């Protein structure tokens, strides 16, 4: 942009913020040649910092700052070839005798050296280690984001810390916030993409941390602004780079005096920012800045890992749901009823407000969906755009203008075709984004407005964002589309398979009819043969004719029962009952039958097929096998497999010697093929000389009853104490007085995990007394020892106001508690989450408690 062109809101997206020609005043700068030998440019305050008058440009660097400092800087620069990773040297002593924290990096043909006042506090690695240690074990994305905002505020001391996430359209949302009690909340607030221009986003990617020490606009010029070739100094990677006047006015309009941001980068792209606001000027030392930078990089990596884990979990859950759907579809005859019954589960796979099904010209929906009269026009539109593939839009009315009439209910749609031709669809719907949004702060809050207008205020930005996203839903993400594609692949196969099965079933019905005629003839002959053998069973001389007739009637009746079940195929039945019915005609004093197995219930189809096979095996055993003469044994054992199938083992022993038949009749074919053909199971017969063995496998989809023998554990009644705790209002404000910021943050998080939403913290007696006067707490937790003083004055003020409180103390500090407060509850430090929560709960449950 030409130097003469004024920067305003109409062209701020083209403002050359990387070459401002000046720096922020909390440090000073030198720019040298590529060999780091001669000073070419300097900030206007360099002479003051070096206690030197006269021109600095053209001087040898070692003469200006000293041989040792120059030597150390050159060595450091050699280890930092990337401008985005400047070399950092703390506490460097210059020739003038002053000490500075120094960073140095190479930018094109220049070496840029930045100087800041030396800091004597904790080292950056110690700070970073403490911060990282408090989030490294968090395994939930939302909890990580909430905890990190509180942590950054506790360690760096800013008045407000927000975690700001960018959406697909470049706009942003505040997804986490930690702030002073008196500030209004921006949590959940949206801001338009124009609030952060593209060139600023690029610099956020290049520089993971940006510190603005003062929003006043003071800056120190680079001398000269242009080099002999007319080029300004590129400060893209300089920490001291001055700030755009538009951004500074934005901060001032909000009352912000200083700010700091940490970039959150996922896979090299800008996901969001950790944005810090302070309402006075605030300088962040190089050590604190490095610690924040390291924390930001760890946070980004941890966030990426958790999001990838969450994505894998969603994919796994979607696959399990689709597997269940396929299993249901495998024996579901009514396709419309199948899809309609499964709509709630399909809805759970995708983040949406409703789902609709257009199948065979019929419409079914749950949740948010278009009005009934608009369904057919929508389907006609979908026919023209889907073309057998996933189609999605977050702004349906842009493509289908008549959809504007119901945009408050449906603004976004994702279409999943259920067939290869334009006919059947599943549609996922999302509401308009504005339907669920509310301004998070005080609606009467007024903002200072600068010369560039009220455009640069949060509320006006929000209004502009609302205008930009009207009649739009949240965008459909890549993950949403991937799950939709998985749904499409499965449902298309189910629909095609169902069509194939319908034709296959018609063909099978013809075959079954022919087989049935042969089977009836075959079974009648078998039944007559069995009855003949029963009638011809020899009786002992001592048995009366009446006993013989009674026994014969019972056996014929059992055979009739089994035959009736097979012919009618009515209802479900237990496997044991089927076996007993089929085998009871053959029980006699001369043979041994044994049945052993768990409860297994067969549906009507499996019952009929299994009864045919068992009857055939029993008939053959009575004719040729173990049941054909006295002393034979037949054992039947069945059990559940790990896959949920039922395995049946038929074992005959003690009969005539068995030989493999040379001719296989209809009965043998029935045994071998019925279960595999009709049920998709297995049937194997082995002809051992000592006796026939048959192994049958019935598939799980035709069975039930697994696990029914186990008793369900009784549901415990809630404890009385738990019910009492549930009645406590956890929005009551709690005052936490603690002089160690990290310990205070731990206690605040413990109370937050217990459900308390309003925890005020104070690090000193004056701060605590001021908070009590401004916002009266319902209860207070007082650290008795606050360094060089105690919290007794706070306790006395609480006592006078009738506010209950408790003390937190180490074992050696109990002696400093005044006698007047000897009865106050005491909890030990370091804090234990359960002990702290229980103590607070117990105190709040005392309706008459006034001072512990």
C-alpha positions in Angstrom: 0.0 0.0 0.0 1.5 3.4 -0.9 2.8 5.4 2.1 0.5 8.3 1.3 -2.7 6.3 1.3 -4.7 6.6 4.5 -5.5 3.4 6.4 -9.2 3.1 7.3 -11.9 0.5 7.7 -12.4 0.3 3.9 -8.9 -0.9 3.2 -7.6 -2.3 6.6 -7.4 -5.8 5.0 -4.6 -4.4 2.9 -2.7 -2.5 5.6 1.0 -3.5 5.6 1.2 -4.3 9.3 4.5 -6.2 8.8 6.4 -3.0 7.9 5.0 -0.3 10.2 8.3 1.6 10.4 8.2 1.6 14.2 8.3 -0.5 17.3 6.5 -0.6 20.7 8.2 1.5 23.4 8.9 -1.3 26.0 12.2 -2.2 24.2 14.6 -1.0 21.5 16.0 -2.4 18.3 19.1 -2.6 16.1 19.2 -3.8 12.4 22.5 -4.9 11.1 23.9 -6.2 7.8 23.8 -9.9 6.9 27.3 -10.4 8.6 26.1 -8.8 11.8 29.0 -6.4 11.6 27.5 -2.9 11.0 24.4 -1.2 12.3 22.2 -0.1 9.4 19.1 1.1 11.3 18.0 1.6 14.9 15.0 2.6 16.9 14.9 6.2 18.0 15.3 5.3 21.7 18.5 3.2 21.1 20.8 6.0 22.1 19.0 6.6 25.3 19.2 2.9 26.2 22.9 2.8 25.4 23.7 6.1 27.2 25.1 7.3 23.9 24.6 10.5 21.8 25.3 10.9 18.2 24.5 8.8 15.1 24.4 5.0 15.6 23.9 3.9 12.0 27.2 2.9 10.4 28.9 1.9 13.6 30.4 -1.5 14.1 28.2 -3.6 16.3 31.0 -4.7 18.6 32.0 -1.1 19.3 28.4 -0.2 20.1 27.4 -3.1 22.5 30.8 -4.7 23.3 32.9 -7.6 22.0 31.5 -10.3 24.3 27.9 -9.4 23.7 28.5 -9.3 19.9 30.3 -12.7 20.1 27.5 -14.3 22.0 24.8 -12.9 19.7 26.6 -14.2 16.6 27.0 -17.7 18.1 23.3 -17.6 19.0 22.2 -16.6 15.6 24.1 -19.5 14.0 21.8 -21.9 16.0 18.6 -20.2 15.0 18.3 -20.3 11.1 14.6 -19.7 11.1 13.2 -16.2 11.6 10.1 -17.6 13.3 12.4 -19.1 16.0 14.7 -16.2 17.0 17.7 -17.0 19.3 17.0 -15.8 22.8 19.7 -14.7 25.3 18.7 -13.6 28.8 20.5 -11.1 31.0 23.1 -10.0 28.5 25.4 -7.2 29.7 26.3 -4.6 27.1 29.3 -2.3 27.0 27.3 0.5 28.6 26.9 -1.7 31.8 23.2 -2.3 31.4 21.6 -5.8 31.2 18.9 -6.8 28.7 17.1 -9.8 27.5 17.9 -10.1 23.8 16.4 -11.9 20.8 18.0 -12.0 17.4 16.9 -13.3 14.0 17.7 -13.0 10.4 15.2 -11.4 8.0 16.2 -11.4 4.4 19.4 -9.3 4.1 19.2 -7.9 7.7 19.8 -9.2 11.2 17.3 -7.8 13.6 18.3 -7.6 17.3 15.6 -6.7 19.9 16.4 -5.6 23.5 14.1 -5.7 26.5 14.8 -5.0 30.2 16.3 -8.0 31.9 13.9 -10.1 34.1 15.0 -11.7 37.3 12.0 -13.9 38.0 11.5 -17.6 37.5 13.1 -19.1 34.4 10.9 -19.8 31.3 11.3 -23.5 31.4 10.2 -23.7 35.0 7.1 -21.6 34.2 6.3 -23.6 31.1 6.8 -26.9 33.0 4.4 -25.8 35.7 1.7 -24.7 33.2 2.1 -27.8 31.0 2.0 -30.1 34.0 -1.5 -28.9 34.9 -3.1 -29.9 31.5 -1.1 -32.8 30.3 -3.4 -35.5 31.8 -6.7 -33.9 30.7 -8.5 -36.2 28.2 -11.5 -34.1 27.3 -11.5 -31.3 24.8 -14.0 -29.0 26.5 -12.3 -29.5 29.9 -8.9 -28.8 28.3 -10.2 -25.5 26.9 -11.8 -24.4 30.1 -8.8 -25.2 32.3 -6.3 -23.6 30.0 -8.0 -20.2 30.1 -8.0 -20.2 33.9 -4.4 -21.4 34.0 -3.1 -18.7 31.6 -4.9 -16.0 33.7 -3.6 -17.4 37.0 0.0 -17.5 35.8 0.3 -14.4 33.6 -2.2 -12.2 35.6 -4.3 -10.7 32.8 -7.8 -9.4 33.7 -9.5 -11.5 31.0 -8.3 -14.6 29.1 -10.4 -16.0 26.3 -10.0 -19.0 24.0 -11.2 -17.9 20.6 -12.1 -20.5 17.9 -12.3 -19.7 14.2 -15.2 -21.1 12.1 -15.0 -22.2 8.5 -16.1 -18.7 7.3 -13.4 -17.0 9.2 -15.6 -15.7 12.0 -14.8 -16.6 15.6 -16.4 -17.6 18.8 -15.3 -17.3 22.4 -15.4 -20.9 23.7 -13.8 -20.4 27.1 -13.2 -17.4 29.4 -11.6 -16.6 32.7 -12.0 -13.1 33.9 -12.3 -10.7 36.9 -15.7 -10.8 38.5 -16.6 -7.2 37.7 -16.1 -7.6 33.9 -19.0 -8.5 31.6 -18.7 -11.9 29.9 -17.9 -12.5 26.2 -18.3 -16.3 26.6 -20.2 -17.8 23.6 -20.0 -14.5 21.7 -19.4 -14.5 17.9 -17.3 -11.9 16.0 -17.1 -11.4 12.2 -14.1 -12.5 10.1 -13.3 -8.8 9.4 -12.3 -8.3 13.0 -9.0 -10.1 12.2 -7.9 -9.2 8.6 -6.2 -11.9 6.5 -2.7 -10.3 6.8 -3.0 -10.4 10.6 -4.0 -14.1 10.5 -0.9 -14.8 8.4 1.3 -13.2 11.0 -0.5 -15.2 13.7 0.6 -18.3 11.9 4.2 -17.1 11.5 4.4 -15.8 15.1 2.8 -18.0 17.7 2.7 -15.2 20.3 1.9 -11.4 20.1 2.2 -9.0 23.0 0.8 -5.4 23.0 2.0 -3.7 26.2 -0.1 -0.5 25.7 -3.2 0.3 23.6 -2.4 4.1 23.8 -0.7 4.0 20.4 2.7 5.3 21.5 5.4 4.0 19.1 9.1 4.5 18.5 10.3 5.2 14.9 12.9 3.2 13.0 15.6 5.4 11.7 15.7 5.6 8.8 12.3 4.3 7.8 13.5 3.4 4.3 16.9 2.1 3.3 18.8 3.5 0.3 16.8 1.3 -2.1 13.6 2.7 -0.7 12.5 -0.5 1.2 11.1 -0.4 4.8 12.4 -2.8 7.5 10.4 -6.1 7.5 9.3 -6.7 11.1 7.2 -9.8 10.4 9.0 -11.8 13.1 9.9 -9.0 15.5 8.3 -9.2 18.9 8.5 -5.4 19.3 6.7 -4.6 16.0 4.3 -1.8 16.5 0.5 -2.3 16.3 -2.0 -1.3 13.6 -3.9 1.9 14.7 -7.2 0.2 13.8 -6.5 -2.7 16.1 -5.4 -0.3 18.9 -8.7 1.7 18.5 -10.6 -1.6 18.7 -8.9 -2.4 22.1 -9.4 1.2 23.4 -13.1 1.0 22.4 -13.4 -2.0 24.7 -11.5 -0.2 27.5 -8.5 -2.6 27.0 -5.1 -1.2 28.0 -2.9 -4.2 27.0 -3.3 -7.5 25.3 -1.5 -10.7 24.5 -2.4 -13.6 22.1 -1.1 -17.1 21.7 -1.8 -18.8 18.4 -3.4 -22.2 18.4 -2.2 -24.1 15.3 -3.5 -27.5 14.3 -1.7 -29.1 11.4 -0.1 -25.8 10.5 -3.5 -24.0 10.2 -4.9 -21.3 12.6 -7.6 -23.0 14.7 -7.9 -20.1 17.2 -6.3 -17.9 19.7 -5.7 -17.7 23.4 -6.5 -13.9 23.7 -5.6 -12.0 26.9 -6.9 -8.6 27.8 -5.7 -6.3 30.6 -7.4 -3.0 31.5 -4.2 -1.2 32.3 -0.8 -1.2 30.6 1.0 -4.5 31.1 4.5 -5.6 30.0 5.2 -9.3 29.6 8.8 -10.3 30.1 10.7 -12.4 27.6 10.8 -15.3 30.1 7.0 -15.2 30.6 6.5 -14.8 26.8 8.7 -17.9 26.1 6.8 -19.9 28.8 3.5 -18.8 27.2 4.8 -19.7 23.7 5.8 -23.2 24.9 2.5 -23.7 26.7 0.6 -22.6 23.5 2.5 -25.2 21.4 1.9 -28.0 23.9 -1.8 -26.9 24.1 -2.1 -27.1 20.3 -0.5 -30.6 20.2 -2.7 -31.8 23.0 -5.8 -30.3 21.5 -5.0 -31.9 18.1 -4.5 -35.3 19.8 -7.7 -35.1 21.7 -9.7 -34.0 18.6 -8.2 -36.9 16.6 -9.1 -39.3 19.4 -12.6 -37.9 19.5 -12.9 -38.2 15.7 -11.8 -41.8 15.8 -14.3 -42.5 18.6 -17.1 -41.0 16.5 -16.1 -43.0 13.5 -16.0 -46.2 15.7 -19.4 -45.4 17.2 -20.8 -44.7 13.7 -19.4 -48.0 12.4 -21.0 -49.9 15.3 -24.3 -48.2 14.7 -24.2 -49.0 11.0 -23.2 -52.6 11.8 -26.3 -52.9 14.0 -28.4 -51.5 11.3 -27.0 -54.0 8.8 -27.7 -56.8 11.2 -31.3 -55.6 11.7 -31.7 -55.3 7.9 -30.6 -58.9 7.3 -33.9 -60.2 8.7 -36.2 -57.3 8.3 -38.8 -57.6 5.6 -40.3 -54.1 5.7 -37.7 -51.6 4.5 -39.8 -48.5 5.3 -40.4 -49.6 8.8 -36.7 -50.5 9.3 -35.5 -47.1 8.2 -38.2 -45.3 10.2 -37.3 -47.3 13.4 -33.6 -46.5 13.0 -34.0 -42.7 12.3 -33.2 -41.8 16.0 -29.9 -43.7 15.7 -29.1 -42.1 12.4 -29.7 -38.7 14.0 -27.3 -39.5 16.7 -24.5 -40.1 14.2 -24.4 -36.5 12.9 -24.7 -33.2 14.8 -28.1 -32.0 13.6 -31.4 -30.6 14.7 -33.6 -33.1 12.8 -33.6 -35.9 10.2 -36.1 -36.8 7.5 -36.6 -39.9 5.3 -38.1 -39.9 1.8 -38.5 -43.6 0.9 -40.8 -45.0 -1.8 -42.7 -41.7 -1.9 -43.4 -41.6 1.9 -42.0 -39.0 4.3 -41.0 -39.6 7.9 -39.1 -37.1 10.1 -38.0 -36.5 13.7 -36.8 -33.1 15.1 -36.6 -30.0 13.1 -37.8 -30.4 9.5 -39.5 -28.4 6.7 -43.3 -27.9 6.8 -45.3 -30.8 5.3 -46.2 -28.7 2.2 -42.6 -28.0 1.5 -41.3 -31.6 1.6 -42.1 -32.5 -2.0 -40.6 -29.2 -3.5 -37.4 -29.9 -1.4 -37.2 -33.5 -2.7 -37.7 -32.3 -6.3 -34.8 -29.8 -5.8 -32.6 -32.6 -4.2 -33.3 -34.8 -7.3 -31.5 -32.2 -9.4 -28.4 -31.7 -7.2 -27.6 -34.9 -5.4 -26.8 -37.1 -8.4 -26.3 -40.2 -6.2 -23.7 -38.4 -4.0 -23.6 -36.5 -0.7 -24.8 -32.9 -1.1 -24.7 -30.3 1.7 -25.2 -26.6 2.2 -25.3 -24.4 5.3 -27.5 -21.9 3.4 -30.3 -23.8 1.7 -32.2 -20.7 0.7 -29.3 -19.6 -1.5 -30.1 -22.6 -3.7 -33.8 -23.0 -3.1 -35.3 -19.5 -2.6 -38.6 -20.8 -1.3 -36.7 -22.3 1.7 -36.3 -18.8 3.0 -39.9 -19.1 4.4 -38.8 -21.7 6.9 -35.1 -20.8 7.4 -35.7 -20.3 11.1 -36.4 -24.0 11.3 -34.2 -25.4 8.6 -31.3 -23.3 7.2 -28.8 -26.2 6.5 -29.3 -29.5 4.9 -27.1 -32.5 4.1 -28.6 -35.1 1.6 -27.7 -38.8 1.7 -29.0 -40.7 -1.4 -30.3 -44.2 -0.5 -30.3 -45.5 -4.1 -28.3 -45.0 -7.3 -31.3 -43.4 -9.1 -32.9 -40.1 -7.9 -35.6 -41.5 -5.7 -35.0 -42.1 -2.0 -33.1 -39.9 0.4 -32.2 -39.3 4.0 -31.9 -35.6 4.9 -30.2 -34.1 7.9 -31.3 -30.6 9.0 -29.8 -27.8 11.0 -31.5 -24.7 12.3 -30.4 -21.1 11.7 -27.4 -20.2 13.8 -29.0 -17.1 15.2 -31.9 -19.1 16.8 -29.7 -20.2 19.8 -27.5 -17.1 20.2 -27.7 -14.5 23.0 -25.4 -11.6 23.8 -23.3 -12.8 26.7 -22.7 -9.4 28.4 -24.6 -6.6 29.9 -27.1 -5.3 27.2 -26.8 -1.8 28.7 -23.0 -1.7 28.5 -21.7 1.3 26.6 -18.3 1.4 24.9 -16.0 4.3 24.2 -16.0 5.1 20.5 -13.0 6.4 18.7 -12.8 8.4 15.4 -13.1 5.3 13.3 -16.6 4.7 14.7 -18.6 2.2 16.7 -17.8 -0.5 14.1 -14.8 -1.3 16.3 -16.8 -2.5 19.4 -17.8 -6.0 20.4 -21.5 -5.3 20.2 -21.3 -3.7 16.7 -19.1 -6.5 15.6 -21.7 -9.0 16.8 -24.4 -7.1 14.9 -22.3 -7.3 11.7 -21.7 -11.0 12.2 -25.5 -11.6 12.7 -26.2 -9.7 9.5 -23.7 -11.8 7.6 -25.0 -15.2 8.8 -28.7 -14.7 8.7 -30.5 -17.7 7.1 -27.4 -19.8 7.6 -26.7 -22.8 9.8 -23.4 -24.1 11.2 -21.2 -25.5 8.4 -21.1 -29.2 7.7 -17.6 -30.3 8.6 -15.5 -32.9 6.8 -16.2 -35.3 9.6 -20.0 -34.8 9.0 -19.5 -35.6 5.3 -17.4 -38.7 6.1 -20.1 -40.1 8.3 -22.7 -39.3 5.8 -20.7 -41.1 3.1 -20.5 -44.1 5.4 -24.3 -44.0 5.9 -24.8 -43.8 2.1 -22.5 -46.7 1.4 -24.3 -48.9 3.9 -27.9 -47.9 3.1 -27.4 -48.2 -0.6 -26.2 -51.8 -0.2 -29.1 -52.6 2.1 -31.6 -51.2 -0.4 -30.0 -53.1 -3.3 -29.7 -56.2 -1.2 -33.4 -56.0 -0.2 -34.4 -55.8 -3.8 -32.3 -58.8 -4.6 -33.7 -60.7 -1.6 -37.2 -60.0 -2.6 -36.6 -61.7 -6.0 -34.5 -64.4 -4.3 -37.3 -65.1 -1.8 -39.8 -65.5 -4.7 -37.5 -68.0 -6.3 -37.0 -69.8 -3.1 -40.8 -70.0 -2.4 -41.2 -71.9 -5.6 -38.5 -74.3 -4.7 -39.8 -74.7 -1.1 -43.3 -75.6 -2.5 -41.9 -78.4 -4.5 -39.7 -79.6 -1.6 -42.7 -79.4 0.7 -44.6 -81.9 -1.4 -41.7 -84.3 -1.3 -41.1 -83.7 2.4 -44.8 -84.4 3.3 -44.6 -87.7 1.5 -41.3 -88.5 3.1 -42.3 -87.6 6.6 -45.6 -89.4 6.4 -43.7 -92.6 5.5 -41.2 -91.9 8.4 -44.0 -91.3 10.9 -45.8 -94.5 9.9 -42.5 -96.4 10.2 -41.9 -94.9 13.7 -45.5 -95.8 14.8 -45.0 -99.3 13.4 -41.8 -99.7 15.5 -43.5 -98.3 18.6 -46.4 -100.7 18.1 -44.0 -103.6 17.5 -41.9 -102.9 20.6 -41.8 -106.2 22.6 -43.3 -106.1 26.1 -42.3 -108.0 29.2 -44.7 -110.8 30.2 -45.5 -109.1 33.5 -46.7 -105.9 31.8 -50.4 -105.5 31.3 -52.0 -104.6 28.0 -53.3 -101.4 29.7 -49.8 -100.3 30.5 -48.6 -101.0 27.0 -51.5 -99.0 25.5 -50.9 -96.0 27.8 -47.2 -95.9 26.9 -47.9 -96.1 23.2 -50.4 -93.3 23.4 -47.9 -91.0 25.2 -45.2 -91.7 22.6 -47.5 -91.1 19.6 -48.8 -87.9 21.3 -45.2 -86.5 21.7 -44.5 -87.3 18.1 -47.7 -85.5 17.0 -46.7 -82.4 19.0 -43.3 -82.1 17.2 -44.8 -82.8 13.8 -47.4 -80.1 14.4 -44.8 -77.5 15.3 -42.9 -78.3 12.1 -45.9 -78.2 9.8 -47.4 -75.0 11.2 -44.1 -73.2 12.0 -46.0 -71.3 14.7 -44.3 -68.8 17.0 -41.0 -69.1 18.9 -40.0 -72.0 21.0 -37.3 -73.3 23.3 -34.6 -75.6 21.9 -34.9 -78.0 24.9 -38.7 -78.4 24.4 -38.2 -79.2 20.7 -35.5 -81.8 21.5 -37.6 -83.4 24.2 -40.7 -83.5 22.0 -38.8 -85.1 19.1 -36.9 -87.6 21.3 -39.5 -88.6 23.9 -41.1 -91.2 21.6 -37.7 -93.1 21.6 -37.1 -93.2 25.4 -37.3 -96.7 26.8 -35.8 -98.9 29.4 -33.3 -100.2 26.9 -31.8 -96.8 25.7 -30.2 -93.8 27.4 -31.0 -90.2 26.3 -29.2 -87.2 27.8 -29.9 -83.5 27.1 -27.6 -80.8 28.4 -27.5 -77.1 27.6 -28.6 -73.5 28.5 -31.8 -71.7 27.7 -32.0 -71.1 23.9 -35.1 -69.6 22.2 -35.5 -70.1 18.4 -37.7 -67.9 16.2 -40.4 -69.6 14.1 -38.2 -70.1 11.1 -35.3 -71.6 13.0 -37.6 -73.8 15.1 -39.2 -75.4 12.0 -35.8 -76.0 10.2 -34.2 -77.4 13.4 -37.1 -79.6 14.1 -36.9 -81.1 10.6 -33.2 -81.9 11.1 -33.6 -83.3 14.6 -36.6 -85.4 13.6 -34.6 -86.8 10.7 -31.6 -87.6 12.9 -33.9 -89.2 15.5 -35.8 -91.2 12.9 -32.5 -92.5 11.5 -31.2 -93.3 15.0 -34.4 -95.3 15.7 -34.1 -97.1 12.3 -30.4 -97.7 12.0 -28.5 -96.2 15.0 -28.2 -96.1 18.7 -31.9 -96.1 19.3 -32.6 -99.1 17.2 -31.7 -101.6 19.9 -31.3 -101.8 23.7 -28.2 -100.5 25.3 -27.7 -97.6 22.9 -27.0 -94.1 24.1 -27.7 -90.7 22.6 -26.2 -87.5 24.0 -27.2 -84.0 23.0 -25.1 -81.1 24.2 -25.7 -77.5 23.1 -23.9 -74.3 24.1 -23.5 -70.6 23.2 -20.4 -69.6 21.2 -18.4 -66.4 21.7 -20.1 -65.0 18.6 -23.6 -65.6 20.1 -24.4 -68.6 17.8 -25.8 -71.9 19.2 -23.7 -75.0 18.7 -25.4 -78.4 19.0 -23.5 -81.7 19.3 -25.4 -85.0 18.6 -23.5 -88.1 19.7 -24.7 -91.8 19.3 -23.0 -94.7 20.9 -23.8 -98.4 21.5 -25.8 -99.1 18.4 -24.9 -101.2 15.3 -21.6 -100.6 13.6 -21.9 -97.4 11.5 -20.8 -97.3 7.8 -20.9 -94.4 5.5 -24.0 -94.7 3.3 -23.4 -95.5 -0.4 -26.7 -93.8 -1.4 -27.8 -90.5 -0.1 -31.6 -90.1 0.0 -33.8 -87.2 0.7 -33.4 -87.5 4.5 -29.6 -87.2 4.3 -29.8 -84.2 2.0 -32.3 -82.6 4.4 -29.8 -83.0 7.3 -26.9 -81.7 5.3 -28.5 -78.7 3.6 -31.5 -77.3 5.5 -29.6 -75.3 8.1 -26.9 -73.9 5.7 -29.5 -73.1 3.0 -32.3 -71.7 5.1 -30.4 -70.2 8.1 -26.9 -69.6 6.8 -25.5 -71.9 9.5 -23.6 -75.2 9.5 -24.4 -78.9 9.5 -21.8 -81.7 9.5 -22.4 -85.4 10.0 -19.5 -87.9 10.8 -20.1 -91.6 10.3 -17.7 -93.2 12.9 -17.9 -97.0 13.3 -18.7 -96.6 17.0 -21.6 -94.2 16.3 -22.8 -91.3 14.3 -21.9 -87.7 15.3 -23.6 -84.6 14.0 -22.4 -81.0 14.6 -25.1 -78.2 14.0 -24.5 -74.4 14.2 -27.5 -72.1 14.4 -26.8 -68.3 13.7 -27.3 -65.8 16.4 -29.8 -63.6 14.5 -32.5 -66.4 14.8 -31.8 -66.9 18.5 -32.5 -65.2 21.9 -32.1 -66.1 25.5 -28.4 -65.6 26.0 -27.6 -64.3 29.5 -31.2 -64.8 30.7 -30.0 -67.1 33.5 -28.0 -64.3 35.2 -29.8 -62.1 37.7 -29.7 -58.4 37.3 -28.0 -56.5 40.2 -30.4 -54.5 42.3 -30.4 -50.7 41.7 -29.1 -49.1 44.9 -31.2 -46.3 46.4 -29.5 -42.9 46.5 -27.9 -42.1 49.8 -29.6 -39.6 52.1 -26.5 -37.4 52.1 -26.4 -37.3 48.3 -30.0 -36.2 48.1 -29.3 -33.5 50.7 -26.3 -32.3 48.7 -28.4 -32.1 45.5 -30.6 -29.5 47.1 -27.8 -27.0 47.5 -27.8 -24.0 45.1 -24.4 -24.3 43.5 -24.6 -20.9 41.8 -24.1 -19.3 45.3 -20.9 -17.2 45.2 -17.9 -18.6 47.2 -14.9 -16.4 48.2 -11.5 -18.1 48.1 -8.7 -16.2 49.9 -5.3 -17.6 48.9 -2.0 -15.8 48.3 -0.5 -18.5 46.0 -2.1 -18.1 42.6 -1.5 -21.7 41.5 -2.9 -23.1 44.7 -5.9 -20.8 44.4 -6.4 -22.0 40.8 -6.3 -25.7 42.0 -8.9 -25.0 44.7 -11.1 -23.1 42.2 -10.9 -26.0 39.7 -11.8 -28.5 42.5 -14.9 -26.5 43.4 -15.8 -26.1 39.7 -15.6 -29.8 39.2 -18.0 -30.2 42.1 -20.5 -28.0 40.3 -20.0 -24.6 41.9 -20.2 -22.0 39.2 -19.2 -18.8 40.9 -15.8 -18.8 42.7 -14.3 -15.4 43.6 -10.5 -15.4 44.4 -8.5 -12.9 46.4 -4.8 -12.9 47.2 -4.7 -10.4 50.0 -6.8 -9.0 52.9 -7.5 -5.6 51.1 -8.5 -7.5 47.9 -10.8 -9.8 49.9 -12.4 -7.0 51.9 -13.1 -5.1 48.6 -14.7 -8.1 47.0 -16.9 -8.7 50.1 -18.2 -5.1 49.8 -18.8 -5.4 46.1 -20.3 -8.9 45.8 -21.4 -10.5 49.1 -20.3 -14.2 49.1 -22.5 -17.0 50.5 -19.5 -18.7 52.0 -15.7 -18.2 52.3 -12.6 -20.4 52.4 -9.8 -18.5 54.1 -6.1 -19.5 54.0 -5.1 -18.4 57.5 -1.5 -17.6 56.6 -1.2 -15.0 53.8 2.6 -14.7 53.8 3.5 -11.6 56.0 -0.1 -11.3 57.4 -3.1 -13.5 58.2 -6.7 -13.6 57.0 -8.1 -12.9 60.5 -9.4 -9.4 59.5 -11.4 -11.0 56.7 -12.8 -13.6 59.2 -13.8 -10.8 61.5 -15.6 -8.9 58.7 -17.4 -12.1 57.6 -18.4 -12.8 61.2 -19.9 -9.3 61.5 -21.9 -9.8 58.3 -23.1 -13.3 59.4 -21.3 -15.0 56.4 -20.1 -18.6 57.2 -16.5 -19.4 56.5 -13.9 -22.1 57.1 -10.1 -22.0 57.5 -7.5 -23.7 55.3 -4.2 -24.2 57.1 -1.1 -26.4 57.5 -0.7 -28.4 60.7 1.9 -25.9 62.1 -0.3 -22.8 61.5 -3.2 -23.7 63.8 -1.6 -21.7 66.6 -2.3 -18.4 64.9 -6.0 -18.9 64.8 -7.6 -16.6 67.4 -9.5 -18.2 70.3 -12.7 -16.5 69.1 -12.6 -18.7 66.0 -11.5 -22.0 67.6 -14.8 -23.6 66.6 -14.5 -22.7 62.9 -14.1 -25.7 60.6 -10.5 -26.3 59.5 -9.3 -28.2 56.4 -5.7 -29.1 55.9 -3.5 -28.0 53.0 -2.5 -29.0 50.4 -6.2 -29.1 49.4 -7.8 -32.5 48.8 -10.8 -32.3 46.4 -13.1 -34.5 48.4 -12.2 -32.8 51.7 -12.7 -29.3 50.4 -16.0 -30.2 48.7 -17.4 -32.0 51.7 -16.4 -29.1 54.0 -18.1 -26.6 51.8 -21.2 -28.7 51.4 -21.5 -29.4 55.1 -21.2 -25.6 55.9 -23.9 -24.7 53.3 -26.2 -27.4 54.7 -26.3 -25.6 58.0 -29.2 -23.1 57.6 -28.3 -21.2 60.9 -24.6 -21.1 60.4 -23.3 -17.5 60.6 -19.6 -17.8 61.4 -18.7 -21.5 61.0 
